[in-house]
Amino acid sequence: MKKHLIIIGFMGTGKTSVGQILSHTLDMEHLDTDVIIERDRDSSIPDIFKDYGELTFRNIETGVIEQAVQNTHPSIITTGGGIVLRSENRVCMNKFGWVFALDAQPKEIIDRLQSDTSRPLLQGGTLEDRVYQLYDKRKPFYQFADYTISTSHLSETQVADQIANIWFNLMKSGDAK
Ligand code: S3P
């Protein structure tokens, strides 16, 4: 059942970029839940939040991850930072994939997201307060991952290399086929 390579993690931890690199390295299709949502709705994430609210976004997100894991061939699935909040999403990801959590220090996340305007949950108040608050609240939700990679002081390529090595070993041991 576990066949996809699924990447979770807080906003700004590099999930999508690492997924793109891995897609080349491992020659696997890359699906990104936010990209699928924006494409299906023909709307940006901030507009979906603005027009329909977070609950609707979360409902769409759940539908998208449920659909993505049905992809017949093993794929790389990258996700939005809040996908872990729903237990049904966690159960689904854990069942159909090897889950890799990317972690970074809040300070680094703040540096990376300094001029970002595309993340509705970071708007309002200071970026520092928003990140620290959300990071603390969400940290436990990432702990169901099979592997956690600390991205501090690593380039996206180095993070992708670490994941690829683990993936090769999983393949060798026959766990991911
Ligand atoms: C969200 C993270 C975003 C996007 C949406 C909500 C979150 O994705 O799904 O803005 O709740 O953490 P990234 O993690 O790719 O920024």
Backbone and ligand atoms as CSV (ligand in chain L), in Angstrom:
chain,resi,resn,atom,element,x,y,z
A,1,MET,N,N,0.821,-1.216,0.000
A,1,MET,CA,C,0.000,0.000,0.000
A,1,MET,C,C,0.855,1.265,0.000
A,2,LYS,N,N,1.915,1.247,0.832
A,2,LYS,CA,C,2.781,2.426,0.907
A,2,LYS,C,C,3.630,2.453,-0.353
A,3,LYS,N,N,3.364,3.378,-1.249
A,3,LYS,CA,C,4.180,3.372,-2.470
A,3,LYS,C,C,4.642,4.751,-2.920
A,4,HIS,N,N,3.976,5.809,-2.458
A,4,HIS,CA,C,4.374,7.140,-2.903
A,4,HIS,C,C,5.427,7.740,-1.964
A,5,LEU,N,N,6.098,8.753,-2.466
A,5,LEU,CA,C,7.050,9.495,-1.638
A,5,LEU,C,C,6.368,10.832,-1.329
A,6,ILE,N,N,5.958,10.998,-0.088
A,6,ILE,CA,C,5.141,12.156,0.271
A,6,ILE,C,C,5.947,13.105,1.158
A,7,ILE,N,N,5.913,14.383,0.804
A,7,ILE,CA,C,6.689,15.365,1.574
A,7,ILE,C,C,5.736,16.329,2.282
A,8,ILE,N,N,5.912,16.429,3.601
A,8,ILE,CA,C,5.119,17.355,4.404
A,8,ILE,C,C,6.079,18.328,5.097
A,9,GLY,N,N,5.537,19.348,5.712
A,9,GLY,CA,C,6.389,20.271,6.466
A,9,GLY,C,C,5.789,21.664,6.487
A,10,PHE,N,N,6.281,22.448,7.402
A,10,PHE,CA,C,5.794,23.824,7.576
A,10,PHE,C,C,6.073,24.645,6.315
A,11,MET,N,N,5.292,25.698,6.151
A,11,MET,CA,C,5.521,26.632,5.027
A,11,MET,C,C,6.991,27.075,5.010
A,12,GLY,N,N,7.552,27.137,3.830
A,12,GLY,CA,C,8.911,27.665,3.709
A,12,GLY,C,C,10.005,26.661,4.021
A,13,THR,N,N,9.666,25.393,4.153
A,13,THR,CA,C,10.713,24.403,4.413
A,13,THR,C,C,11.261,23.806,3.110
A,14,GLY,N,N,10.715,24.237,1.981
A,14,GLY,CA,C,11.285,23.830,0.688
A,14,GLY,C,C,10.660,22.593,0.067
A,15,LYS,N,N,9.469,22.226,0.522
A,15,LYS,CA,C,8.833,20.980,0.051
A,15,LYS,C,C,8.732,20.897,-1.473
A,16,THR,N,N,8.172,21.956,-2.070
A,16,THR,CA,C,7.911,21.895,-3.511
A,16,THR,C,C,9.214,21.833,-4.307
A,17,SER,N,N,10.193,22.651,-3.935
A,17,SER,CA,C,11.467,22.648,-4.666
A,17,SER,C,C,12.168,21.306,-4.526
A,18,VAL,N,N,12.161,20.760,-3.311
A,18,VAL,CA,C,12.805,19.457,-3.092
A,18,VAL,C,C,12.071,18.385,-3.909
A,19,GLY,N,N,10.757,18.481,-3.967
A,19,GLY,CA,C,9.965,17.528,-4.750
A,19,GLY,C,C,10.328,17.583,-6.228
A,20,GLN,N,N,10.557,18.809,-6.718
A,20,GLN,CA,C,10.927,18.954,-8.133
A,20,GLN,C,C,12.277,18.305,-8.415
A,21,ILE,N,N,13.222,18.532,-7.523
A,21,ILE,CA,C,14.553,17.933,-7.707
A,21,ILE,C,C,14.443,16.405,-7.686
A,22,LEU,N,N,13.696,15.903,-6.692
A,22,LEU,CA,C,13.554,14.447,-6.564
A,22,LEU,C,C,12.872,13.831,-7.777
A,23,SER,N,N,11.949,14.577,-8.332
A,23,SER,CA,C,11.228,14.076,-9.499
A,23,SER,C,C,12.219,13.779,-10.635
A,24,HIS,N,N,13.229,14.668,-10.791
A,24,HIS,CA,C,14.271,14.429,-11.807
A,24,HIS,C,C,15.176,13.278,-11.390
A,25,THR,N,N,15.664,13.351,-10.146
A,25,THR,CA,C,16.628,12.341,-9.686
A,25,THR,C,C,16.044,10.939,-9.746
A,26,LEU,N,N,14.806,10.808,-9.294
A,26,LEU,CA,C,14.219,9.469,-9.169
A,26,LEU,C,C,13.353,9.101,-10.374
A,27,ASP,N,N,13.223,10.064,-11.295
A,27,ASP,CA,C,12.399,9.860,-12.484
A,27,ASP,C,C,10.984,9.400,-12.110
A,28,MET,N,N,10.389,10.184,-11.234
A,28,MET,CA,C,9.016,9.894,-10.796
A,28,MET,C,C,8.164,11.134,-11.036
A,29,GLU,N,N,6.892,10.900,-11.291
A,29,GLU,CA,C,5.981,12.031,-11.486
A,29,GLU,C,C,5.870,12.832,-10.190
A,30,HIS,N,N,5.742,14.156,-10.319
A,30,HIS,CA,C,5.608,15.022,-9.145
A,30,HIS,C,C,4.217,15.658,-9.115
A,31,LEU,N,N,3.492,15.410,-8.042
A,31,LEU,CA,C,2.187,16.054,-7.850
A,31,LEU,C,C,2.300,16.973,-6.641
A,32,ASP,N,N,1.783,18.194,-6.774
A,32,ASP,CA,C,1.821,19.128,-5.653
A,32,ASP,C,C,0.379,19.533,-5.346
A,33,THR,N,N,-0.058,19.297,-4.110
A,33,THR,CA,C,-1.489,19.503,-3.809
A,33,THR,C,C,-1.916,20.961,-4.053
A,34,ASP,N,N,-1.059,21.931,-3.693
A,34,ASP,CA,C,-1.449,23.334,-3.918
A,34,ASP,C,C,-1.564,23.652,-5.407
A,35,VAL,N,N,-0.638,23.101,-6.191
A,35,VAL,CA,C,-0.674,23.343,-7.648
A,35,VAL,C,C,-1.953,22.747,-8.238
A,36,ILE,N,N,-2.304,21.551,-7.769
A,36,ILE,CA,C,-3.524,20.895,-8.285
A,36,ILE,C,C,-4.762,21.717,-7.907
A,37,ILE,N,N,-4.779,22.201,-6.656
A,37,ILE,CA,C,-5.937,22.998,-6.206
A,37,ILE,C,C,-6.068,24.261,-7.075
A,38,GLU,N,N,-4.948,24.944,-7.291
A,38,GLU,CA,C,-5.004,26.191,-8.073
A,38,GLU,C,C,-5.422,25.912,-9.509
A,39,ARG,N,N,-4.931,24.806,-10.051
A,39,ARG,CA,C,-5.275,24.457,-11.433
A,39,ARG,C,C,-6.758,24.071,-11.536
A,40,ASP,N,N,-7.203,23.200,-10.629
A,40,ASP,CA,C,-8.602,22.743,-10.682
A,40,ASP,C,C,-9.589,23.884,-10.483
A,41,ARG,N,N,-9.231,24.802,-9.589
A,41,ARG,CA,C,-10.162,25.895,-9.261
A,41,ARG,C,C,-9.931,27.117,-10.139
A,42,ASP,N,N,-8.882,27.061,-10.923
A,42,ASP,CA,C,-8.486,28.198,-11.748
A,42,ASP,C,C,-8.426,29.472,-10.887
A,43,SER,N,N,-7.797,29.349,-9.753
A,43,SER,CA,C,-7.738,30.466,-8.806
A,43,SER,C,C,-6.488,30.294,-7.945
A,44,SER,N,N,-6.007,31.404,-7.392
A,44,SER,CA,C,-4.813,31.303,-6.544
A,44,SER,C,C,-5.227,30.904,-5.123
A,45,ILE,N,N,-4.274,30.377,-4.359
A,45,ILE,CA,C,-4.572,30.003,-2.968
A,45,ILE,C,C,-5.085,31.229,-2.182
A,46,PRO,N,N,-4.414,32.393,-2.274
A,46,PRO,CA,C,-4.948,33.546,-1.515
A,46,PRO,C,C,-6.380,33.878,-1.918
A,47,ASP,N,N,-6.701,33.770,-3.206
A,47,ASP,CA,C,-8.074,34.074,-3.640
A,47,ASP,C,C,-9.069,33.041,-3.121
A,48,ILE,N,N,-8.654,31.780,-3.086
A,48,ILE,CA,C,-9.563,30.745,-2.557
A,48,ILE,C,C,-9.856,31.029,-1.077
A,49,PHE,N,N,-8.807,31.369,-0.323
A,49,PHE,CA,C,-9.005,31.713,1.090
A,49,PHE,C,C,-9.934,32.927,1.206
A,50,LYS,N,N,-9.669,33.924,0.361
A,50,LYS,CA,C,-10.428,35.188,0.448
A,50,LYS,C,C,-11.898,34.955,0.066
A,51,ASP,N,N,-12.110,34.208,-1.012
A,51,ASP,CA,C,-13.476,34.063,-1.536
A,51,ASP,C,C,-14.303,33.018,-0.794
A,52,TYR,N,N,-13.654,31.952,-0.339
A,52,TYR,CA,C,-14.434,30.836,0.242
A,52,TYR,C,C,-14.060,30.501,1.682
A,53,GLY,N,N,-12.913,30.994,2.153
A,53,GLY,CA,C,-12.509,30.729,3.538
A,53,GLY,C,C,-11.649,29.479,3.670
A,54,GLU,N,N,-11.032,29.361,4.841
A,54,GLU,CA,C,-10.082,28.260,5.052
A,54,GLU,C,C,-10.765,26.893,5.049
A,55,LEU,N,N,-11.971,26.807,5.611
A,55,LEU,CA,C,-12.631,25.499,5.699
A,55,LEU,C,C,-12.839,24.897,4.306
A,56,THR,N,N,-13.280,25.736,3.381
A,56,THR,CA,C,-13.479,25.246,2.008
A,56,THR,C,C,-12.140,24.797,1.422
A,57,PHE,N,N,-11.093,25.614,1.654
A,57,PHE,CA,C,-9.767,25.220,1.162
A,57,PHE,C,C,-9.382,23.853,1.720
A,58,ARG,N,N,-9.612,23.647,3.034
A,58,ARG,CA,C,-9.230,22.362,3.660
A,58,ARG,C,C,-10.033,21.209,3.071
A,59,ASN,N,N,-11.307,21.456,2.770
A,59,ASN,CA,C,-12.125,20.393,2.170
A,59,ASN,C,C,-11.591,20.030,0.786
A,60,ILE,N,N,-11.237,21.047,0.028
A,60,ILE,CA,C,-10.686,20.785,-1.313
A,60,ILE,C,C,-9.373,20.007,-1.176
A,61,GLU,N,N,-8.556,20.454,-0.227
A,61,GLU,CA,C,-7.238,19.846,-0.010
A,61,GLU,C,C,-7.369,18.354,0.323
A,62,THR,N,N,-8.350,18.017,1.163
A,62,THR,CA,C,-8.561,16.610,1.527
A,62,THR,C,C,-8.933,15.794,0.289
A,63,GLY,N,N,-9.819,16.363,-0.544
A,63,GLY,CA,C,-10.199,15.672,-1.781
A,63,GLY,C,C,-8.995,15.452,-2.685
A,64,VAL,N,N,-8.121,16.455,-2.740
A,64,VAL,CA,C,-6.961,16.369,-3.640
A,64,VAL,C,C,-5.955,15.316,-3.161
A,65,ILE,N,N,-5.691,15.252,-1.863
A,65,ILE,CA,C,-4.719,14.247,-1.399
A,65,ILE,C,C,-5.303,12.838,-1.568
A,66,GLU,N,N,-6.604,12.712,-1.328
A,66,GLU,CA,C,-7.229,11.389,-1.508
A,66,GLU,C,C,-7.117,10.921,-2.953
A,67,GLN,N,N,-7.246,11.880,-3.857
A,67,GLN,CA,C,-7.145,11.584,-5.293
A,67,GLN,C,C,-5.690,11.300,-5.678
A,68,ALA,N,N,-4.779,12.121,-5.181
A,68,ALA,CA,C,-3.366,12.009,-5.571
A,68,ALA,C,C,-2.789,10.636,-5.202
A,69,VAL,N,N,-3.145,10.132,-4.026
A,69,VAL,CA,C,-2.574,8.844,-3.605
A,69,VAL,C,C,-3.105,7.673,-4.438
A,70,GLN,N,N,-4.159,7.950,-5.217
A,70,GLN,CA,C,-4.690,6.887,-6.088
A,70,GLN,C,C,-3.895,6.771,-7.385
A,71,ASN,N,N,-2.946,7.687,-7.605
A,71,ASN,CA,C,-2.103,7.593,-8.806
A,71,ASN,C,C,-1.531,6.173,-8.890
A,72,THR,N,N,-1.623,5.557,-10.064
A,72,THR,CA,C,-1.283,4.135,-10.122
A,72,THR,C,C,0.212,3.870,-9.918
A,73,HIS,N,N,1.063,4.789,-10.451
A,73,HIS,CA,C,2.499,4.551,-10.281
A,73,HIS,C,C,3.036,5.370,-9.107
A,74,PRO,N,N,4.075,4.859,-8.441
A,74,PRO,CA,C,4.649,5.589,-7.307
A,74,PRO,C,C,5.036,7.013,-7.728
A,75,SER,N,N,4.603,7.980,-6.968
A,75,SER,CA,C,4.814,9.381,-7.338
A,75,SER,C,C,5.361,10.165,-6.156
A,76,ILE,N,N,5.887,11.336,-6.486
A,76,ILE,CA,C,6.305,12.254,-5.421
A,76,ILE,C,C,5.140,13.210,-5.188
A,77,ILE,N,N,4.672,13.257,-3.971
A,77,ILE,CA,C,3.531,14.127,-3.668
A,77,ILE,C,C,3.976,15.158,-2.642
A,78,THR,N,N,3.960,16.428,-3.046
A,78,THR,CA,C,4.283,17.483,-2.085
A,78,THR,C,C,2.982,18.167,-1.679
A,79,THR,N,N,2.982,18.697,-0.471
A,79,THR,CA,C,1.719,19.111,0.145
A,79,THR,C,C,1.819,20.520,0.724
A,80,GLY,N,N,0.663,21.104,1.012
A,80,GLY,CA,C,0.634,22.379,1.723
A,80,GLY,C,C,0.923,22.137,3.198
A,81,GLY,N,N,1.479,23.144,3.853
A,81,GLY,CA,C,1.919,22.976,5.244
A,81,GLY,C,C,0.838,22.567,6.222
A,82,GLY,N,N,-0.432,22.892,5.898
A,82,GLY,CA,C,-1.508,22.614,6.845
A,82,GLY,C,C,-2.237,21.310,6.588
A,83,ILE,N,N,-1.768,20.535,5.628
A,83,ILE,CA,C,-2.488,19.298,5.282
A,83,ILE,C,C,-2.504,18.312,6.445
A,84,VAL,N,N,-1.527,18.453,7.320
A,84,VAL,CA,C,-1.387,17.517,8.446
A,84,VAL,C,C,-2.420,17.752,9.543
A,85,LEU,N,N,-3.149,18.863,9.461
A,85,LEU,CA,C,-4.052,19.215,10.554
A,85,LEU,C,C,-5.213,18.241,10.692
A,86,ARG,N,N,-5.636,17.656,9.588
A,86,ARG,CA,C,-6.771,16.719,9.641
A,86,ARG,C,C,-6.271,15.295,9.801
A,87,SER,N,N,-6.863,14.602,10.753
A,87,SER,CA,C,-6.381,13.243,11.000
A,87,SER,C,C,-6.631,12.355,9.780
A,88,GLU,N,N,-7.742,12.582,9.066
A,88,GLU,CA,C,-7.996,11.743,7.889
A,88,GLU,C,C,-6.901,11.909,6.822
A,89,ASN,N,N,-6.364,13.126,6.728
A,89,ASN,CA,C,-5.272,13.339,5.769
A,89,ASN,C,C,-4.000,12.608,6.218
A,90,ARG,N,N,-3.756,12.660,7.531
A,90,ARG,CA,C,-2.556,11.982,8.044
A,90,ARG,C,C,-2.665,10.480,7.825
A,91,VAL,N,N,-3.839,9.947,8.112
A,91,VAL,CA,C,-4.050,8.505,7.941
A,91,VAL,C,C,-3.847,8.123,6.470
A,92,CYS,N,N,-4.419,8.919,5.593
A,92,CYS,CA,C,-4.333,8.660,4.150
A,92,CYS,C,C,-2.863,8.687,3.673
A,93,MET,N,N,-2.122,9.708,4.086
A,93,MET,CA,C,-0.723,9.828,3.636
A,93,MET,C,C,0.128,8.690,4.185
A,94,ASN,N,N,-0.126,8.359,5.450
A,94,ASN,CA,C,0.643,7.308,6.102
A,94,ASN,C,C,0.380,5.934,5.471
A,95,LYS,N,N,-0.839,5.767,5.007
A,95,LYS,CA,C,-1.229,4.481,4.441
A,95,LYS,C,C,-0.655,4.280,3.030
A,96,PHE,N,N,-0.666,5.367,2.250
A,96,PHE,CA,C,-0.309,5.221,0.840
A,96,PHE,C,C,1.101,5.689,0.499
A,97,GLY,N,N,1.817,6.197,1.496
A,97,GLY,CA,C,3.147,6.684,1.139
A,97,GLY,C,C,4.140,6.611,2.276
A,98,TRP,N,N,5.390,6.779,1.874
A,98,TRP,CA,C,6.458,6.994,2.847
A,98,TRP,C,C,6.506,8.493,3.055
A,99,VAL,N,N,6.304,8.882,4.293
A,99,VAL,CA,C,6.128,10.306,4.552
A,99,VAL,C,C,7.429,10.915,5.101
A,100,PHE,N,N,7.902,11.935,4.419
A,100,PHE,CA,C,9.110,12.658,4.827
A,100,PHE,C,C,8.703,14.052,5.294
A,101,ALA,N,N,9.055,14.379,6.531
A,101,ALA,CA,C,8.767,15.720,7.037
A,101,ALA,C,C,10.032,16.565,6.919
A,102,LEU,N,N,9.898,17.747,6.333
A,102,LEU,CA,C,11.022,18.686,6.294
A,102,LEU,C,C,10.862,19.638,7.466
A,103,ASP,N,N,11.927,19.796,8.224
A,103,ASP,CA,C,11.858,20.696,9.376
A,103,ASP,C,C,12.908,21.793,9.220
A,104,ALA,N,N,12.585,22.955,9.758
A,104,ALA,CA,C,13.563,24.058,9.760
A,104,ALA,C,C,13.302,24.874,11.016
A,105,GLN,N,N,14.297,25.589,11.469
A,105,GLN,CA,C,14.118,26.453,12.635
A,105,GLN,C,C,13.187,27.609,12.246
A,106,PRO,N,N,12.277,28.005,13.170
A,106,PRO,CA,C,11.385,29.125,12.859
A,106,PRO,C,C,12.144,30.362,12.360
A,107,LYS,N,N,13.316,30.591,12.933
A,107,LYS,CA,C,14.090,31.773,12.526
A,107,LYS,C,C,14.444,31.717,11.040
A,108,GLU,N,N,14.816,30.519,10.616
A,108,GLU,CA,C,15.151,30.340,9.191
A,108,GLU,C,C,13.923,30.491,8.306
A,109,ILE,N,N,12.807,29.956,8.792
A,109,ILE,CA,C,11.554,30.063,8.030
A,109,ILE,C,C,11.204,31.538,7.854
A,110,ILE,N,N,11.370,32.296,8.929
A,110,ILE,CA,C,11.068,33.734,8.867
A,110,ILE,C,C,11.968,34.412,7.832
A,111,ASP,N,N,13.248,34.073,7.827
A,111,ASP,CA,C,14.167,34.656,6.840
A,111,ASP,C,C,13.716,34.330,5.425
A,112,ARG,N,N,13.320,33.065,5.217
A,112,ARG,CA,C,12.949,32.634,3.873
A,112,ARG,C,C,11.645,33.280,3.391
A,113,LEU,N,N,10.748,33.572,4.346
A,113,LEU,CA,C,9.415,34.048,3.940
A,113,LEU,C,C,9.252,35.560,4.097
A,114,GLN,N,N,10.386,36.224,4.295
A,114,GLN,CA,C,10.373,37.657,4.583
A,114,GLN,C,C,9.457,38.470,3.663
A,115,SER,N,N,9.584,38.273,2.364
A,115,SER,CA,C,8.791,39.130,1.469
A,115,SER,C,C,7.659,38.360,0.786
A,116,ASP,N,N,7.220,37.274,1.437
A,116,ASP,CA,C,6.180,36.437,0.834
A,116,ASP,C,C,4.786,37.036,1.055
A,117,THR,N,N,3.992,37.045,0.002
A,117,THR,CA,C,2.614,37.537,0.163
A,117,THR,C,C,1.599,36.476,-0.285
A,118,SER,N,N,2.121,35.268,-0.580
A,118,SER,CA,C,1.245,34.257,-1.173
A,118,SER,C,C,0.640,33.319,-0.140
A,119,ARG,N,N,0.947,33.532,1.132
A,119,ARG,CA,C,0.458,32.604,2.152
A,119,ARG,C,C,-0.512,33.321,3.097
A,120,PRO,N,N,-1.804,33.077,2.887
A,120,PRO,CA,C,-2.821,33.806,3.647
A,120,PRO,C,C,-2.654,33.690,5.157
A,121,LEU,N,N,-2.172,32.535,5.624
A,121,LEU,CA,C,-2.100,32.348,7.076
A,121,LEU,C,C,-0.949,33.120,7.709
A,122,LEU,N,N,-0.116,33.734,6.887
A,122,LEU,CA,C,0.994,34.525,7.446
A,122,LEU,C,C,0.724,36.023,7.338
A,123,GLN,N,N,-0.456,36.364,6.839
A,123,GLN,CA,C,-0.780,37.791,6.695
A,123,GLN,C,C,-1.402,38.291,8.005
A,124,GLY,N,N,-1.225,39.556,8.279
A,124,GLY,CA,C,-1.793,40.135,9.510
A,124,GLY,C,C,-0.833,39.915,10.664
A,125,GLY,N,N,-0.569,40.943,11.426
A,125,GLY,CA,C,0.396,40.829,12.527
A,125,GLY,C,C,1.809,40.763,11.967
A,126,THR,N,N,2.775,40.547,12.832
A,126,THR,CA,C,4.132,40.471,12.306
A,126,THR,C,C,4.401,39.031,11.861
A,127,LEU,N,N,5.247,38.914,10.865
A,127,LEU,CA,C,5.592,37.585,10.341
A,127,LEU,C,C,6.181,36.722,11.462
A,128,GLU,N,N,7.030,37.342,12.298
A,128,GLU,CA,C,7.673,36.607,13.397
A,128,GLU,C,C,6.621,35.961,14.306
A,129,ASP,N,N,5.653,36.777,14.745
A,129,ASP,CA,C,4.623,36.248,15.655
A,129,ASP,C,C,3.836,35.131,14.992
A,130,ARG,N,N,3.448,35.349,13.744
A,130,ARG,CA,C,2.632,34.360,13.040
A,130,ARG,C,C,3.374,33.024,12.932
A,131,VAL,N,N,4.650,33.109,12.523
A,131,VAL,CA,C,5.414,31.877,12.318
A,131,VAL,C,C,5.617,31.155,13.653
A,132,TYR,N,N,6.049,31.885,14.687
A,132,TYR,CA,C,6.303,31.214,15.971
A,132,TYR,C,C,5.035,30.552,16.509
A,133,GLN,N,N,3.918,31.291,16.429
A,133,GLN,CA,C,2.638,30.750,16.932
A,133,GLN,C,C,2.232,29.483,16.191
A,134,LEU,N,N,2.219,29.593,14.854
A,134,LEU,CA,C,1.776,28.458,14.033
A,134,LEU,C,C,2.737,27.283,14.155
A,135,TYR,N,N,4.032,27.583,14.193
A,135,TYR,CA,C,5.052,26.530,14.261
A,135,TYR,C,C,4.859,25.695,15.532
A,136,ASP,N,N,4.667,26.379,16.650
A,136,ASP,CA,C,4.484,25.666,17.922
A,136,ASP,C,C,3.220,24.821,17.896
A,137,LYS,N,N,2.175,25.407,17.349
A,137,LYS,CA,C,0.885,24.717,17.314
A,137,LYS,C,C,0.937,23.485,16.413
A,138,ARG,N,N,1.702,23.608,15.332
A,138,ARG,CA,C,1.676,22.528,14.338
A,138,ARG,C,C,2.731,21.455,14.522
A,139,LYS,N,N,3.768,21.776,15.251
A,139,LYS,CA,C,4.896,20.845,15.374
A,139,LYS,C,C,4.443,19.396,15.629
A,140,PRO,N,N,3.533,19.169,16.594
A,140,PRO,CA,C,3.138,17.775,16.880
A,140,PRO,C,C,2.483,17.075,15.688
A,141,PHE,N,N,1.876,17.850,14.819
A,141,PHE,CA,C,1.138,17.244,13.705
A,141,PHE,C,C,2.057,16.655,12.622
A,142,TYR,N,N,3.320,17.056,12.642
A,142,TYR,CA,C,4.253,16.521,11.630
A,142,TYR,C,C,4.932,15.234,12.117
A,143,GLN,N,N,4.647,14.881,13.381
A,143,GLN,CA,C,5.431,13.789,13.967
A,143,GLN,C,C,5.060,12.387,13.513
A,144,PHE,N,N,3.984,12.274,12.748
A,144,PHE,CA,C,3.613,10.934,12.272
A,144,PHE,C,C,4.494,10.502,11.091
A,145,ALA,N,N,5.320,11.415,10.593
A,145,ALA,CA,C,6.138,11.114,9.404
A,145,ALA,C,C,7.047,9.907,9.649
A,146,ASP,N,N,7.338,9.178,8.586
A,146,ASP,CA,C,8.273,8.053,8.708
A,146,ASP,C,C,9.694,8.562,8.911
A,147,TYR,N,N,10.006,9.694,8.294
A,147,TYR,CA,C,11.356,10.269,8.395
A,147,TYR,C,C,11.233,11.783,8.543
A,148,THR,N,N,12.107,12.340,9.375
A,148,THR,CA,C,12.144,13.797,9.496
A,148,THR,C,C,13.534,14.273,9.089
A,149,ILE,N,N,13.563,15.229,8.184
A,149,ILE,CA,C,14.839,15.738,7.693
A,149,ILE,C,C,14.993,17.173,8.187
A,150,SER,N,N,16.067,17.433,8.895
A,150,SER,CA,C,16.321,18.803,9.321
A,150,SER,C,C,17.008,19.542,8.179
A,151,THR,N,N,16.358,20.569,7.686
A,151,THR,CA,C,16.888,21.244,6.485
A,151,THR,C,C,17.831,22.387,6.842
A,152,SER,N,N,18.011,22.631,8.144
A,152,SER,CA,C,18.861,23.761,8.543
A,152,SER,C,C,20.255,23.618,7.955
A,153,HIS,N,N,20.722,24.677,7.366
A,153,HIS,CA,C,22.063,24.752,6.762
A,153,HIS,C,C,22.242,23.784,5.591
A,154,LEU,N,N,21.172,23.252,5.045
A,154,LEU,CA,C,21.311,22.374,3.878
A,154,LEU,C,C,20.684,23.046,2.667
A,155,SER,N,N,21.279,22.809,1.497
A,155,SER,CA,C,20.644,23.305,0.274
A,155,SER,C,C,19.500,22.366,-0.089
A,156,GLU,N,N,18.644,22.835,-0.989
A,156,GLU,CA,C,17.533,21.971,-1.410
A,156,GLU,C,C,18.059,20.690,-2.057
A,157,THR,N,N,19.165,20.810,-2.787
A,157,THR,CA,C,19.745,19.624,-3.421
A,157,THR,C,C,20.239,18.636,-2.369
A,158,GLN,N,N,20.837,19.165,-1.298
A,158,GLN,CA,C,21.322,18.262,-0.237
A,158,GLN,C,C,20.157,17.561,0.463
A,159,VAL,N,N,19.080,18.294,0.662
A,159,VAL,CA,C,17.898,17.675,1.282
A,159,VAL,C,C,17.360,16.577,0.361
A,160,ALA,N,N,17.273,16.908,-0.927
A,160,ALA,CA,C,16.764,15.925,-1.898
A,160,ALA,C,C,17.678,14.693,-1.924
A,161,ASP,N,N,18.988,14.897,-1.831
A,161,ASP,CA,C,19.934,13.763,-1.834
A,161,ASP,C,C,19.691,12.845,-0.636
A,162,GLN,N,N,19.463,13.465,0.525
A,162,GLN,CA,C,19.207,12.644,1.736
A,162,GLN,C,C,17.965,11.785,1.537
A,163,ILE,N,N,16.926,12.416,1.001
A,163,ILE,CA,C,15.676,11.676,0.808
A,163,ILE,C,C,15.874,10.582,-0.246
A,164,ALA,N,N,16.595,10.919,-1.316
A,164,ALA,CA,C,16.819,9.932,-2.385
A,164,ALA,C,C,17.572,8.717,-1.832
A,165,ASN,N,N,18.545,8.957,-0.954
A,165,ASN,CA,C,19.302,7.837,-0.369
A,165,ASN,C,C,18.401,6.926,0.439
A,166,ILE,N,N,17.551,7.540,1.240
A,166,ILE,CA,C,16.622,6.735,2.053
A,166,ILE,C,C,15.694,5.957,1.118
A,167,TRP,N,N,15.249,6.645,0.072
A,167,TRP,CA,C,14.320,6.003,-0.883
A,167,TRP,C,C,14.977,4.801,-1.564
A,168,PHE,N,N,16.238,4.977,-1.985
A,168,PHE,CA,C,16.948,3.858,-2.639
A,168,PHE,C,C,17.027,2.661,-1.700
A,169,ASN,N,N,17.309,2.947,-0.417
A,169,ASN,CA,C,17.394,1.855,0.557
A,169,ASN,C,C,16.048,1.169,0.761
A,170,LEU,N,N,14.989,1.973,0.784
A,170,LEU,CA,C,13.656,1.394,0.918
A,170,LEU,C,C,13.354,0.490,-0.277
A,171,MET,N,N,13.743,0.962,-1.459
A,171,MET,CA,C,13.508,0.181,-2.690
A,171,MET,C,C,14.290,-1.126,-2.632
A,172,LYS,N,N,15.546,-0.992,-2.171
A,172,LYS,CA,C,16.424,-2.172,-2.118
A,172,LYS,C,C,15.861,-3.224,-1.166
A,173,SER,N,N,15.326,-2.707,-0.043
A,173,SER,CA,C,14.810,-3.667,0.943
A,173,SER,C,C,13.421,-4.164,0.555
A,174,GLY,N,N,12.933,-3.676,-0.593
A,174,GLY,CA,C,11.664,-4.191,-1.111
A,174,GLY,C,C,10.451,-3.575,-0.472
A,175,ASP,N,N,10.652,-2.499,0.308
A,175,ASP,CA,C,9.516,-1.886,0.970
A,175,ASP,C,C,8.721,-0.969,0.054
A,176,ALA,N,N,9.390,-0.408,-0.948
A,176,ALA,CA,C,8.687,0.510,-1.845
A,176,ALA,C,C,8.730,-0.037,-3.252
A,177,LYS,N,N,7.666,-0.527,-3.697
A,177,LYS,CA,C,7.646,-1.090,-5.050
A,177,LYS,C,C,6.415,-0.613,-5.756
L,1,S3P,C1,C,-0.753,26.462,4.179
L,1,S3P,C2,C,0.397,26.290,3.452
L,1,S3P,C3,C,0.486,26.646,2.041
L,1,S3P,C4,C,-0.883,26.561,1.376
L,1,S3P,C5,C,-1.866,27.395,2.126
L,1,S3P,C6,C,-2.034,26.926,3.571
L,1,S3P,C7,C,-0.738,26.121,5.619
L,1,S3P,O1,O,1.399,25.756,1.370
L,1,S3P,O2,O,-1.337,25.237,1.312
L,1,S3P,O3,O,-1.429,28.728,2.090
L,1,S3P,O4,O,-1.805,26.040,6.239
L,1,S3P,O5,O,0.374,25.926,6.168
L,1,S3P,P1,P,3.008,25.808,1.585
L,1,S3P,O6,O,3.312,24.977,2.791
L,1,S3P,O7,O,3.541,25.213,0.336
L,1,S3P,O8,O,3.360,27.228,1.763
